């Protein structure tokens, strides 16, 4: 019928709202009939009618409750038949309790004799499995059986190792073909899910080799992107841009310096933080050099990214190669913190979540529109039980199957506190020293402020750490290097001295600001991360007239500040040698030119890498003594600040009446004299950590842009 709309929505389990917009009037004697599973017809009772500019709304009642899982249609003489849209049922009271499935067997469960497929689709009236044993075969179709909690399942007898599959899901009369949200493997670009025999992927992951840390502040985190860190042409890494590139040992730069895995070993870091390594959308896995992305556009939560694999169409390849990378890092004493993105997906409209359970996974505003705190228009609703289950299942899977040691959460403020506390609990049951930390920004999403896992609620999550943007902004200055840029304390702005003292104490003691954290173990102290401008670019912006040598001295001082301060030191790859992004910040899709680790710069500035290595050695050597302040009330009574000349900084930390430390920092271009009350051992100088130092000083000149640490051991 021309220019006519006829539709029907389920309002509650006994109420249907029908809309007709047409020049043709519905006959009063013409009933609305409910057709159930194409063979049963039930007359609906019209309770109310509303008229609005040609649109007529009919509110109808059913005698029997609508049961999800059936096919429902509405029929009316002259207007034909339309499907009943049941998608709003996800918002009905009790939906989560009624349909929550707590099994651990979603996805494909393989054995040589049979494979069981299960998918949660509580709204669906029909789900079918499409499967083929080889990529070039045609799919065979099998109808799946609906079980409890809206889980559809089917068991296929025989050996389906390596078979490719999809689901066909019918919701409210609409049919979609989609992949499995719980798939553990896939073909290139996530086109098909794949059945995997995990017995064929078992390799030694050396989970027990990296030493167990007792507290977060013993970690030294080094952030990088798999492709960025290995792609540069000035090294002899063979598998550039791949997981396997980080397994290669004895690789060198053109200048003969260590690169890749050997460079990480050389620095002595404890934790590698990897930008997303699970499957993301906007890089063509078959042609990875033709596109670029950091990977924050997640597509599959249980599948490794295929562009890092030598053979993306071989489902086993990416799994085994990633495990080899994990094993190589572990074997060399380096733990892995995986960057996870549970706040949004690539695009909700085409996501497997929306195709399988429409109107469920994404958080909405009170007016029904999608929340957009992520900036992507599709915040995941972590409070929904099956969304929370998805998050926890994914975290547990990566730890158990791949040996991941901890997680950095992207936009963690979009996730509710209960989900994050459960994530911490489950991860620490697997690895007691698992690190859980993330971005605690307060994002604009339809979640009460008291429930958001933000930095403002840090006291509710004492075991979870947060990126400390106050540390960044006070120590180096803000992230804006174009319009409203200002320098921080270590870039010479001594008006920030008092704020620096607060940051130095892990932002966990009341000093000119109220504490942000309950302990120093919650403060991730950083000056640069992947989506900030680089530290060297910031220095260059604020010190435009300075020589490169002077800028690099300031760079070293900033890195000293990260390692001398109380909290968790965090370094972005290249920060130590002053890599540049040409004054850009969020270069997520800008390509290798802006993002690669340029090993030719390492060759030119290797002494600065040596300085970072030395700071790491000093941090490790002093950690058992210097960084013992686990409770803020102890720390608040154990420090004494001393204002030095020209705005320079000094602090004495006293530990259990045995050790005293004096930290001095000079962010100016003048010499600052220091007079100590007795002789102290010079532990860290402008050249770095002095291993087995026997240099004792009482009066010393602190050179421009220099930091020192002095130690006194009481008898």
C-alpha positions as CSV (number, residue, x, y, z in Angstrom):
1,X,0.0,0.0,0.0
2,X,1.5,3.3,-1.1
3,X,2.7,5.8,1.6
4,X,1.6,3.5,4.4
5,X,3.5,2.5,7.6
6,X,2.3,-0.5,9.6
7,X,4.4,-1.6,12.6
8,X,4.1,-3.2,16.1
9,X,6.3,-3.1,19.2
10,X,6.1,-5.2,22.4
11,X,5.7,-2.8,25.3
12,X,5.5,-5.4,28.1
13,X,4.9,-9.1,28.0
14,X,1.1,-8.6,27.6
15,X,1.0,-5.3,25.8
16,X,1.5,-4.5,22.1
17,X,1.6,-1.0,20.6
18,X,0.6,-0.9,16.9
19,X,1.1,2.1,14.7
20,X,-0.6,2.8,11.4
21,X,0.2,5.9,9.2
22,X,-1.9,5.9,6.1
23,X,-4.5,7.7,4.0
24,X,-6.5,4.6,4.3
25,X,-8.5,4.2,7.5
26,X,-8.6,1.0,9.5
27,X,-12.1,-0.4,9.5
28,X,-13.5,-0.5,13.0
29,X,-14.6,-4.1,12.5
30,X,-11.2,-5.2,11.3
31,X,-9.3,-6.9,14.2
32,X,-5.6,-7.1,14.9
33,X,-4.5,-10.7,15.0
34,X,-1.4,-12.1,16.6
35,X,0.2,-14.9,14.5
36,X,2.4,-17.2,16.6
37,X,5.0,-19.3,14.8
38,X,3.1,-18.9,11.5
39,X,0.3,-21.3,12.5
40,X,-1.6,-20.0,15.5
41,X,-3.9,-16.9,15.3
42,X,-5.0,-15.0,18.4
43,X,-7.3,-11.9,18.4
44,X,-5.9,-8.9,20.2
45,X,-8.0,-6.6,22.4
46,X,-7.7,-2.9,21.6
47,X,-7.5,-1.0,24.9
48,X,-6.6,2.5,23.7
49,X,-6.3,4.6,20.6
50,X,-4.3,7.8,20.0
51,X,-4.4,10.0,16.9
52,X,-1.6,12.4,15.8
53,X,-1.4,14.0,12.4
54,X,-2.5,10.9,10.5
55,X,-0.7,8.5,12.8
56,X,-2.9,6.2,14.8
57,X,-1.5,4.3,17.8
58,X,-3.4,1.3,19.1
59,X,-2.6,-0.2,22.5
60,X,-3.5,-3.9,22.5
61,X,-3.5,-6.6,25.2
62,X,-2.8,-10.4,24.9
63,X,-4.5,-12.9,27.1
64,X,-1.3,-15.0,27.3
65,X,2.2,-13.7,28.1
66,X,4.4,-13.2,25.1
67,X,7.2,-15.8,25.3
68,X,10.5,-14.8,23.8
69,X,11.9,-17.3,21.4
70,X,8.7,-17.6,19.3
71,X,8.0,-15.9,16.0
72,X,5.3,-13.3,16.3
73,X,3.5,-11.3,13.6
74,X,0.6,-8.8,13.6
75,X,-2.0,-9.0,10.9
76,X,-4.7,-6.6,9.9
77,X,-7.1,-6.6,7.0
78,X,-6.1,-4.1,4.3
79,X,-2.7,-3.5,5.9
80,X,-1.2,-7.0,5.7
81,X,1.3,-8.6,8.1
82,X,4.2,-7.1,10.0
83,X,6.7,-8.7,12.5
84,X,6.2,-7.9,16.1
85,X,9.3,-6.1,17.3
86,X,10.3,-7.6,20.7
87,X,13.7,-5.8,21.0
88,X,12.5,-3.5,23.8
89,X,12.1,-6.6,26.0
90,X,15.8,-6.2,27.0
91,X,14.7,-3.3,29.1
92,X,11.8,-5.1,30.9
93,X,12.1,-5.5,34.6
94,X,13.8,-8.8,35.5
95,X,15.1,-9.4,32.0
96,X,18.8,-9.8,33.2
97,X,17.8,-12.2,36.0
98,X,15.6,-14.3,33.8
99,X,18.1,-14.7,31.0
100,X,21.5,-14.5,32.6
101,X,23.6,-17.5,31.6
102,X,26.5,-18.3,33.9
103,X,28.0,-21.2,31.9
104,X,31.6,-21.1,30.7
105,X,30.8,-22.8,27.4
106,X,29.6,-20.1,25.0
107,X,31.3,-20.3,21.6
108,X,32.6,-23.5,20.1
109,X,33.7,-26.3,22.4
110,X,35.8,-28.7,20.4
111,X,36.8,-32.4,20.8
112,X,37.9,-34.9,18.1
113,X,34.6,-36.6,18.4
114,X,32.2,-33.6,18.4
115,X,31.9,-29.8,18.6
116,X,29.3,-28.1,20.6
117,X,28.2,-24.6,19.5
118,X,26.4,-22.2,21.9
119,X,25.3,-18.6,21.5
120,X,23.2,-16.4,23.8
121,X,20.3,-15.0,21.8
122,X,17.3,-14.6,24.1
123,X,15.2,-12.4,21.7
124,X,15.7,-14.6,18.7
125,X,13.0,-16.8,17.2
126,X,15.5,-18.7,15.1
127,X,19.2,-19.3,15.0
128,X,21.1,-21.4,12.5
129,X,24.7,-22.5,12.2
130,X,26.5,-22.0,8.9
131,X,29.7,-24.1,8.8
132,X,32.3,-25.3,6.3
133,X,35.5,-27.2,6.8
134,X,37.6,-25.2,4.3
135,X,37.5,-21.5,3.3
136,X,36.6,-22.3,-0.3
137,X,33.8,-24.7,0.5
138,X,30.1,-23.8,0.6
139,X,28.4,-23.5,4.0
140,X,26.2,-26.2,5.3
141,X,23.2,-25.1,7.4
142,X,22.0,-26.6,10.7
143,X,19.1,-25.3,12.8
144,X,20.1,-24.7,16.4
145,X,17.9,-25.7,19.4
146,X,16.8,-23.1,21.9
147,X,17.7,-24.0,25.5
148,X,17.5,-22.4,28.9
149,X,18.3,-18.7,29.4
150,X,17.9,-18.0,25.6
151,X,21.0,-20.0,24.7
152,X,20.9,-21.7,21.3
153,X,23.0,-24.8,20.8
154,X,23.9,-27.6,18.5
155,X,26.3,-30.5,18.6
156,X,28.0,-31.7,15.4
157,X,29.4,-35.2,15.6
158,X,32.8,-35.7,14.0
159,X,36.0,-33.8,13.8
160,X,35.5,-30.1,13.0
161,X,39.0,-28.9,13.7
162,X,39.7,-25.8,11.7
163,X,36.1,-25.4,10.4
164,X,34.8,-21.9,9.6
165,X,31.4,-20.9,10.8
166,X,28.9,-18.1,11.2
167,X,25.4,-17.7,12.9
168,X,22.2,-16.7,11.2
169,X,20.0,-15.0,13.8
170,X,16.4,-13.9,13.4
171,X,15.2,-11.2,15.7
172,X,11.8,-9.6,15.3
173,X,11.5,-10.8,11.7
174,X,15.0,-9.5,10.7
175,X,17.7,-11.9,9.8
176,X,21.4,-11.2,10.2
177,X,24.5,-13.3,9.4
178,X,27.2,-12.7,11.9
179,X,30.3,-14.2,13.6
180,X,30.4,-15.7,17.1
181,X,31.1,-13.1,19.9
182,X,32.8,-15.8,21.9
183,X,34.9,-17.2,18.9
184,X,38.5,-17.9,19.9
185,X,39.8,-17.8,16.3
186,X,38.8,-16.4,12.9
187,X,39.8,-16.0,9.3
188,X,41.4,-12.8,8.1
189,X,39.5,-9.6,8.9
190,X,37.1,-11.4,11.2
191,X,35.0,-12.7,8.2
192,X,34.4,-16.1,9.7
193,X,34.8,-17.6,13.2
194,X,36.8,-20.8,13.4
195,X,36.8,-24.0,15.5
196,X,40.1,-24.5,17.3
197,X,41.8,-27.5,18.9
198,X,43.8,-25.8,21.7
199,X,45.9,-28.9,22.2
200,X,47.6,-27.9,19.0
201,X,48.5,-24.5,20.3
202,X,50.1,-25.5,23.6
203,X,53.6,-24.1,24.2
204,X,55.6,-23.2,27.3
205,X,54.7,-19.7,28.3
206,X,57.2,-19.4,31.2
207,X,54.6,-17.8,33.4
208,X,56.7,-18.3,36.5
209,X,59.9,-16.7,35.2
210,X,59.2,-13.0,35.7
211,X,59.5,-12.4,39.4
212,X,56.3,-11.9,41.4
213,X,55.9,-8.3,42.6
214,X,54.4,-7.6,46.0
215,X,53.1,-4.1,45.2
216,X,52.3,-2.2,42.0
217,X,55.0,0.4,42.7
218,X,57.6,-2.3,42.1
219,X,56.5,-2.4,38.4
220,X,58.3,-0.5,35.7
221,X,55.9,-0.2,32.8
222,X,57.0,0.4,29.2
223,X,54.2,1.0,26.7
224,X,54.5,0.2,23.0
225,X,52.6,-0.9,19.9
226,X,53.7,-4.2,18.3
227,X,54.0,-2.8,14.9
228,X,55.6,0.5,15.9
229,X,58.3,-1.2,18.0
230,X,59.6,-3.5,15.3
231,X,58.8,-1.9,11.9
232,X,61.7,0.5,11.5
233,X,64.0,-0.3,8.6
234,X,67.2,0.6,10.4
235,X,67.2,-2.8,12.3
236,X,67.8,-6.3,11.3
237,X,64.6,-7.6,12.8
238,X,63.2,-10.0,10.3
239,X,59.5,-10.2,11.2
240,X,58.9,-6.5,11.2
241,X,55.5,-5.4,12.5
242,X,54.7,-8.9,13.7
243,X,54.3,-10.8,17.0
244,X,57.4,-12.9,16.0
245,X,59.4,-9.7,15.6
246,X,59.4,-9.5,19.4
247,X,60.8,-13.0,19.8
248,X,64.0,-12.4,17.8
249,X,67.2,-12.2,19.9
250,X,70.6,-10.7,19.1
251,X,69.0,-8.1,16.8
252,X,70.8,-4.8,16.2
253,X,70.4,-1.3,14.9
254,X,72.6,0.0,12.1
255,X,74.7,1.5,14.9
256,X,75.1,-1.9,16.6
257,X,72.8,-1.2,19.5
258,X,70.2,-3.7,20.8
259,X,66.7,-3.4,19.3
260,X,63.3,-5.1,19.8
261,X,63.3,-7.8,22.5
262,X,67.0,-7.2,23.3
263,X,66.4,-3.5,23.8
264,X,63.6,-4.2,26.3
265,X,66.0,-6.6,28.1
266,X,68.7,-4.0,28.0
267,X,66.5,-1.4,29.7
268,X,65.5,-3.8,32.5
269,X,61.7,-3.0,32.5
270,X,59.4,-5.3,34.4
271,X,56.2,-4.9,32.4
272,X,55.6,-4.4,28.7
273,X,52.2,-2.6,28.2
274,X,51.0,-3.6,24.7
275,X,48.5,-1.5,22.8
276,X,45.6,-3.7,21.7
277,X,46.7,-7.1,20.5
278,X,43.2,-8.5,20.1
279,X,41.3,-8.3,16.8
280,X,40.4,-4.8,15.7
281,X,38.6,-3.6,12.6
282,X,40.2,-0.9,10.5
283,X,43.5,-2.5,9.5
284,X,43.2,-4.9,6.5
285,X,44.9,-8.0,7.9
286,X,45.8,-9.2,4.4
287,X,47.4,-5.9,3.4
288,X,48.6,-4.4,6.7
289,X,51.0,-1.9,5.1
290,X,48.1,-0.2,3.3
291,X,46.3,1.0,6.5
292,X,47.3,1.8,10.1
293,X,45.6,2.0,13.4
294,X,46.6,1.5,17.1
295,X,43.7,-0.9,17.6
296,X,41.1,0.9,19.8
297,X,38.3,-0.1,17.3
298,X,37.8,-3.5,18.7
299,X,36.0,-6.2,16.7
300,X,36.6,-9.6,18.5
301,X,37.3,-9.9,22.2
302,X,38.8,-13.4,22.2
303,X,40.8,-13.4,19.0
304,X,44.4,-12.1,18.5
305,X,44.9,-9.4,15.9
306,X,45.7,-10.9,12.5
307,X,47.8,-8.1,11.0
308,X,50.5,-9.1,13.5
309,X,50.5,-12.7,12.1
310,X,52.5,-14.1,9.2
311,X,49.3,-15.9,7.9
312,X,46.1,-14.1,8.9
313,X,43.9,-16.7,7.1
314,X,45.4,-19.5,9.1
315,X,43.4,-19.3,12.4
316,X,46.2,-21.1,14.3
317,X,49.0,-18.8,13.1
318,X,48.0,-15.7,15.1
319,X,47.4,-17.8,18.3
320,X,50.7,-19.6,18.2
321,X,52.7,-16.6,17.1
322,X,51.3,-14.5,19.9
323,X,52.0,-17.2,22.4
324,X,55.6,-17.4,21.2
325,X,55.9,-13.6,21.8
326,X,54.5,-14.0,25.3
327,X,56.9,-16.8,26.0
328,X,59.9,-14.8,24.7
329,X,59.1,-11.8,26.9
330,X,58.3,-14.0,30.0
331,X,61.5,-16.1,29.5
332,X,63.5,-12.8,29.7
333,X,61.7,-11.7,32.9
334,X,59.2,-9.3,31.3
335,X,55.5,-9.4,32.3
336,X,52.8,-8.3,29.8
337,X,50.0,-5.9,30.6
338,X,47.4,-6.0,27.8
339,X,45.6,-2.8,26.7
340,X,41.9,-3.7,26.7
341,X,39.0,-1.7,25.3
342,X,35.7,-2.6,27.0
343,X,34.1,0.9,26.7
344,X,33.0,0.7,23.0
345,X,33.3,-1.3,19.8
346,X,34.1,-0.3,16.3
347,X,30.5,0.5,15.4
348,X,27.4,-0.7,17.2
349,X,25.3,-0.8,14.0
350,X,27.4,-3.6,12.5
351,X,28.6,-5.2,15.6
352,X,27.9,-8.9,16.3
353,X,26.4,-7.9,19.6
354,X,23.7,-5.8,18.1
355,X,23.0,-8.4,15.4
356,X,22.6,-11.2,18.0
357,X,20.9,-9.4,20.9
358,X,19.6,-6.0,19.6
359,X,19.1,-3.2,22.2
360,X,21.1,-5.0,24.9
361,X,24.8,-4.4,24.9
362,X,25.0,-0.6,24.6
363,X,24.2,2.0,27.3
364,X,21.5,4.4,26.6
365,X,20.4,7.8,27.9
366,X,17.1,8.2,29.6
367,X,15.6,9.4,26.3
368,X,16.6,6.2,24.6
369,X,19.6,7.6,22.6
370,X,23.0,6.0,22.7
371,X,25.5,7.2,25.3
372,X,28.5,8.7,23.7
373,X,31.0,9.1,26.5
374,X,33.6,7.2,24.5
375,X,33.3,9.6,21.6
376,X,32.3,6.7,19.4
377,X,28.5,6.7,20.0
378,X,28.3,3.3,21.5
379,X,29.3,2.9,25.2
380,X,29.1,-0.7,26.3
381,X,26.7,-1.1,29.2
382,X,28.9,-2.8,31.7
383,X,26.2,-3.1,34.3
384,X,24.2,-5.5,32.2
385,X,24.9,-9.0,33.5
386,X,25.9,-10.5,30.2
387,X,28.1,-7.6,29.3
388,X,29.8,-7.9,32.6
389,X,30.2,-11.6,32.0
390,X,31.7,-11.0,28.5
391,X,34.3,-8.6,30.1
392,X,35.2,-11.1,32.9
393,X,35.3,-14.1,30.5
394,X,37.6,-12.3,28.2
395,X,40.0,-11.2,30.9
396,X,40.2,-14.7,32.4
397,X,40.6,-16.3,29.0
398,X,43.6,-14.1,28.0
399,X,45.3,-14.8,31.4
400,X,44.8,-18.5,31.3
401,X,45.3,-19.2,27.7
402,X,48.0,-16.7,26.7
403,X,49.6,-15.9,30.1
404,X,48.8,-12.2,30.1
405,X,49.9,-10.7,33.5
406,X,47.7,-7.7,33.9
407,X,45.4,-5.2,32.1
408,X,45.4,-1.5,31.2
409,X,41.7,-0.4,30.7
410,X,41.0,2.2,28.1
411,X,38.5,4.8,29.3
412,X,37.9,2.9,32.5
413,X,35.6,5.7,33.7
414,X,32.9,4.3,31.4
415,X,32.9,1.0,33.3
416,X,31.1,0.6,36.6
417,X,33.0,0.0,39.8
418,X,31.3,-3.4,40.6
419,X,32.5,-4.8,37.2
420,X,36.1,-3.5,37.8
421,X,36.2,-4.9,41.4
422,X,35.1,-8.3,40.0
423,X,37.7,-8.1,37.3
424,X,40.4,-7.4,39.9
425,X,39.2,-10.3,42.0
426,X,39.1,-12.8,39.1
427,X,42.4,-11.8,37.7
428,X,44.2,-11.9,41.1
429,X,42.8,-15.4,41.7
430,X,44.8,-16.5,38.6
431,X,47.9,-14.3,39.2
432,X,48.2,-12.7,42.6
433,X,50.3,-9.9,41.3
434,X,48.1,-9.1,38.4
435,X,48.1,-5.3,37.7
436,X,44.7,-3.7,37.0
437,X,44.8,0.0,36.1
438,X,43.5,2.4,33.5
439,X,42.2,5.8,32.5
440,X,40.0,7.1,35.2
441,X,38.6,10.1,33.4
442,X,35.0,11.1,34.3
443,X,33.3,10.6,31.0
444,X,29.8,11.8,30.1
445,X,27.8,8.6,30.1
446,X,24.5,7.5,31.7
447,X,26.0,6.0,34.8
448,X,25.8,7.6,38.2
449,X,29.0,9.3,39.2
450,X,29.2,7.2,42.3
451,X,29.3,4.0,40.2
452,X,31.9,5.1,37.6
453,X,35.4,3.6,38.0
454,X,37.0,7.1,37.9
455,X,39.9,8.6,39.6
456,X,37.4,10.4,41.8
457,X,36.2,7.1,43.2
458,X,39.7,5.7,43.7
459,X,39.1,5.1,47.4
460,X,36.4,2.6,46.5
461,X,38.9,0.6,44.4
462,X,42.1,0.5,46.4
463,X,43.6,-2.4,44.4
464,X,43.1,-0.6,41.1
465,X,45.5,2.0,39.8
466,X,44.9,5.1,37.7
467,X,46.8,7.2,35.2
468,X,47.7,10.3,37.2
469,X,47.0,13.2,34.9
470,X,47.8,15.6,37.7
471,X,51.3,14.2,37.8
472,X,51.6,14.8,34.1
473,X,50.2,18.3,34.1
474,X,52.1,19.5,37.1
475,X,55.5,17.9,36.2
476,X,55.7,18.6,32.5
477,X,52.7,20.8,31.7
478,X,49.4,20.2,30.0
479,X,49.0,18.2,26.9
480,X,48.0,21.1,24.6
481,X,51.1,22.1,22.7
482,X,49.3,24.4,20.2
483,X,47.1,27.0,21.7
484,X,47.0,27.0,25.5
485,X,50.3,25.3,26.3
486,X,52.1,25.9,29.6
487,X,55.2,24.3,31.1
488,X,55.2,22.2,34.3
489,X,57.7,22.2,37.2
490,X,60.4,20.2,35.6
491,X,60.3,22.4,32.5
492,X,61.3,25.3,34.7
493,X,57.9,26.6,35.9
494,X,58.8,26.7,39.6
495,X,55.4,28.2,40.5
496,X,54.3,24.5,40.4
497,X,56.7,23.6,43.2
498,X,54.0,22.9,45.8
499,X,52.0,20.9,43.4
500,X,55.1,18.9,42.5
501,X,55.5,18.0,46.2
502,X,52.0,16.6,46.2
503,X,52.7,14.6,43.1
504,X,56.0,13.4,44.4
505,X,54.2,11.7,47.3
506,X,52.1,9.7,44.9
507,X,49.2,12.1,45.2
508,X,48.2,10.1,48.2
509,X,48.9,12.5,51.1
510,X,47.0,15.7,51.9
511,X,49.4,18.5,50.9
512,X,48.0,21.5,49.1
513,X,45.5,19.2,47.5
514,X,43.3,16.5,49.0
515,X,44.7,13.0,48.3
516,X,43.6,11.4,45.0
517,X,44.5,7.9,46.1
518,X,44.6,5.7,49.2
519,X,48.2,4.7,48.5
520,X,51.1,5.2,46.1
521,X,50.2,1.9,44.5
522,X,47.3,3.6,42.8
523,X,49.2,6.4,41.1
524,X,50.6,5.6,37.6
525,X,53.1,8.4,37.2
526,X,53.5,9.3,33.5
527,X,54.6,12.2,31.3
528,X,53.8,10.7,27.9
529,X,51.6,7.9,26.6
530,X,50.5,6.8,23.2
531,X,47.8,9.4,22.7
532,X,49.7,12.4,24.2
533,X,52.1,14.6,22.5
534,X,55.6,13.3,23.1
535,X,57.6,14.6,26.1
536,X,60.3,15.9,23.8
537,X,57.8,17.8,21.6
538,X,56.4,19.4,24.8
539,X,59.9,20.4,25.8
540,X,60.6,21.8,22.3
541,X,57.4,23.8,22.4
542,X,58.1,25.3,25.8
543,X,61.9,25.8,25.2
544,X,61.9,27.0,21.6
545,X,65.2,28.9,21.9
546,X,67.0,26.1,23.7
547,X,69.7,23.9,22.1
548,X,69.1,20.3,21.5
549,X,71.6,19.5,24.2
550,X,69.7,21.6,26.7
551,X,66.4,20.0,25.7
552,X,67.8,16.5,26.2
553,X,69.1,17.5,29.7
554,X,65.5,18.5,30.5
555,X,64.3,15.3,29.1
556,X,66.6,13.3,31.3
557,X,65.5,15.3,34.3
558,X,61.8,14.6,33.5
559,X,62.5,10.9,33.4
560,X,64.4,11.2,36.7
561,X,61.3,12.7,38.1
562,X,59.2,9.8,37.1
563,X,61.5,7.3,38.7
564,X,62.2,9.3,41.9
565,X,58.6,10.0,42.7
566,X,56.5,7.6,44.7
567,X,54.0,5.6,42.7
568,X,54.2,3.4,39.6
569,X,56.7,4.6,36.9
570,X,55.4,4.5,33.4
571,X,57.4,5.2,30.2
572,X,56.1,5.4,26.6
573,X,58.5,3.8,24.1
574,X,60.9,6.5,22.8
575,X,60.3,8.9,25.7
576,X,63.8,8.1,26.9
577,X,65.5,9.2,23.7
578,X,63.2,12.1,22.8
579,X,61.3,10.7,19.9
580,X,59.0,13.2,18.2
581,X,55.5,13.1,16.6
582,X,56.2,16.4,14.8
583,X,54.0,18.3,17.3
584,X,51.0,16.0,16.9
585,X,49.3,14.1,19.7
586,X,46.6,11.6,18.9
587,X,48.3,9.9,16.0
588,X,46.2,6.7,16.1
589,X,45.9,6.4,12.3
590,X,48.8,8.5,11.2
591,X,51.1,5.6,10.2
592,X,54.7,4.6,10.7
593,X,56.1,8.1,9.9
594,X,54.7,9.5,13.2
595,X,54.5,6.4,15.3
596,X,57.4,4.0,14.7
597,X,60.2,3.6,17.2
598,X,63.0,5.3,15.2
599,X,66.1,3.3,16.0
600,X,68.3,5.7,14.1
601,X,67.5,8.2,16.8
602,X,68.4,5.6,19.4
603,X,71.8,5.3,17.7
604,X,72.3,9.1,17.9
605,X,71.1,9.4,21.5
606,X,72.0,6.0,23.0
607,X,73.5,7.7,26.2
608,X,69.9,8.7,27.1
609,X,68.7,5.1,26.8
610,X,71.7,4.3,29.1
611,X,70.5,6.9,31.5
612,X,67.0,5.4,31.6
613,X,68.5,2.0,32.1
614,X,70.5,3.4,35.0
615,X,67.4,4.9,36.6
616,X,65.6,1.6,36.3
617,X,68.6,-0.1,38.0
618,X,68.5,2.5,40.8
619,X,64.8,2.1,41.2
620,X,65.1,-1.7,41.6
621,X,68.0,-1.4,43.9
622,X,66.3,1.1,46.2
623,X,62.8,-0.3,45.9
624,X,63.0,-2.6,49.0
625,X,64.0,0.5,51.1
626,X,62.9,3.7,49.4
627,X,59.4,2.6,48.2
628,X,58.0,1.0,51.3
629,X,55.2,3.5,51.9
630,X,52.2,1.4,51.3
631,X,49.9,3.4,53.7
632,X,49.5,7.1,53.1
633,X,49.3,7.8,56.9
634,X,52.8,6.4,57.3
635,X,54.1,8.4,54.3
636,X,52.6,11.7,55.6
637,X,54.7,11.4,58.8
638,X,57.9,10.3,57.1
639,X,58.8,13.2,54.8
640,X,60.3,16.7,55.2
641,X,60.4,19.1,52.3
642,X,63.2,21.6,52.0
643,X,62.9,24.6,49.6
644,X,66.2,25.1,47.8
645,X,67.4,28.2,46.0
646,X,65.5,29.5,42.9
647,X,62.6,27.1,43.4
648,X,64.6,23.9,43.4
649,X,63.2,20.9,45.3
650,X,64.4,18.8,48.2
651,X,62.8,16.2,50.3
652,X,64.0,13.9,53.0
653,X,62.3,10.6,53.5
654,X,62.9,8.6,56.7
655,X,62.3,4.9,56.8
656,X,62.0,2.8,60.0
657,X,64.8,4.7,61.7
658,X,67.4,2.9,59.5
659,X,67.5,4.6,56.1
660,X,67.2,8.3,55.2
661,X,66.9,9.4,51.6
662,X,67.3,12.9,50.3
663,X,66.0,13.7,46.8
664,X,67.0,16.9,45.2
665,X,65.8,18.3,41.9
666,X,67.0,21.4,40.0
667,X,64.6,22.4,37.1
668,X,66.4,25.7,36.5
669,X,69.4,26.7,34.3
670,X,71.4,27.8,37.4
671,X,73.6,25.9,39.8
672,X,71.9,25.3,43.2
673,X,74.0,24.5,46.3
674,X,72.9,21.8,48.8
675,X,74.1,21.5,52.4
676,X,73.2,18.2,54.1
677,X,73.2,17.8,57.9
678,X,75.7,15.0,57.7
679,X,77.5,12.9,55.1
680,X,75.2,11.0,52.6
681,X,76.1,8.5,50.0
682,X,75.5,9.8,46.5
683,X,73.2,7.1,45.0
684,X,71.9,8.7,41.8
685,X,73.6,11.6,40.1
686,X,73.1,13.4,36.8
687,X,74.8,10.3,35.2
688,X,72.3,7.9,36.7
689,X,72.5,5.2,39.4
690,X,76.0,4.8,40.9
691,X,76.2,1.1,41.5
692,X,78.3,0.3,44.6
693,X,78.9,4.0,45.1
694,X,81.4,5.0,47.7
695,X,81.0,8.8,47.2
696,X,79.9,10.5,50.4
697,X,79.0,14.2,50.3
698,X,77.7,16.9,52.7
699,X,78.0,20.0,50.5
700,X,77.3,19.6,46.8
701,X,76.3,21.8,43.9
702,X,73.2,20.6,42.0
703,X,73.8,21.4,38.3
704,X,71.2,22.8,36.0
705,X,68.4,20.3,35.0
706,X,69.7,17.7,37.3
707,X,68.3,15.3,39.9
708,X,70.2,13.5,42.7
709,X,69.3,10.9,45.3
710,X,71.4,10.7,48.5
711,X,71.2,7.8,51.0
712,X,72.1,7.7,54.7
713,X,72.1,4.5,56.6
714,X,71.8,5.0,60.3
715,X,73.8,2.7,62.6
